[in-house]
Amino acid sequence: MINYCKLIISISLCTFACSEIKAQEGVNIVNDGRELRLAGKVHTTSNESNYLINEWSKGSVKMTDGSEYKNLYLMYNVKNNILLFRGDQLQSLEFDKPVKEFTLINEDNNETVNRTFKNGFPAIDGGSAATFYEVLANGNTMLLKRTSKRLEETREAGSLIPTKRWEVIDIYYLSNKDGIVKLKRDKKSVLNALKEKSTETESYLSANKLNTKDDHDLIKLINYYNTL
């Protein structure tokens, strides 16, 4: 009986120890001069089509509890709205605590580009308050972009086998104190969405020959609108 009890205790201790080891999967980072251990849980989905960028990006994260983590390698799963970080063993890990904001740092034509994503916006188009949007323009009126991917099939003339490819779909929104609305990027729709200062906005758009279907021009227009 005593040996049986010892066996149960040994198994329990082993189970606890194994659980502790699994819970400690993560990465050591230096955060504002302090070395920290960031733990997470293993993410098993590896389909490259699910990700905004199919490689790890340097970045930083802000949590809902106010804590911040820098010097991470991040990857954003747009299909499931899950942000991952790279662990010590190069494994994909999910954060244990809710994330409210993250920034991806990439190189584009030898230029460093910071892309910031936030959640906490009202639910729209099947999303929720946890859905991340890329913040293209900040201010009283925010220009947001939500990216998803859709599998498309095309068949060339005379071909029996269709060609499959993942199409990137970007949907734009405006967010302000009144809520969030989808934004069509044609000139008429944009000016209608900015109707409180439509005269000044239209003059600025025309004077600078801005194309509302171009991200950089649309960002410039919203930034100007926020100064009025």
C-alpha positions, 0 to 999 in steps of 0.5 A: 500500500505504501509503495502504491501511494509512493507511485501515485505521488511520483506520477503526480509530481512528474505530471506537474513537472511536465506541465511546468516545463510545457508552460515555460515554452517561450523566449528570453528578451531584453526589454528596456534593459531588463531581461524577461522571460515571455511564455506562450503556448504552442501554435500548431497551424502552419499553413503559409496562406494564413499569414499576413507575411509568410516570414517572421518580422521584428516587432513589439507588442502591447498587452491589455494589462499595460505591459509591453514587450520589444525585440520579438519576432512576430507573425500574424495569422489573418485567417484566425486573427492570432498573433504569434511570437517565435520561441527559443526553439524557433517554435510558433507560440501564442501569447498567454495574455490578450494583445491590444496592439503590435508593430511589425518592422520590415524592410521595403526597398532598403527602407524600414517600414513600421506597421501598427495593428490595433484592436478594440474597435466596434464589431463590423463585417463579421469581426469582433472587438478582438479583430486587429486592423492596421492603422494607416492614419491616426487621429480623431478619425482613424484610417484602418485596413483589415486584410484577409486571404481568399483561395481563387481558382482560374482556368486558362482556355483549353486547360483541364486543370484549374490554377489555384492561388491565394488572393489578398483582400484589403477592406478599409474603414474609418473609425471615430467617436461615432463608431466604425464604417466601411470605406469605399475608396472612390472619390465620391465615397471618401468625400461623403465619409468626410462630409463634415469638412468636405469643402476643404477636403475636396480642395486639398484633394484636387490641389494635390492631385490625390488618388483615393485608391492609392494608400499613400494618397488616402493616408495623406488626405486623412492626415490633412482632414485630422488637422481641420 
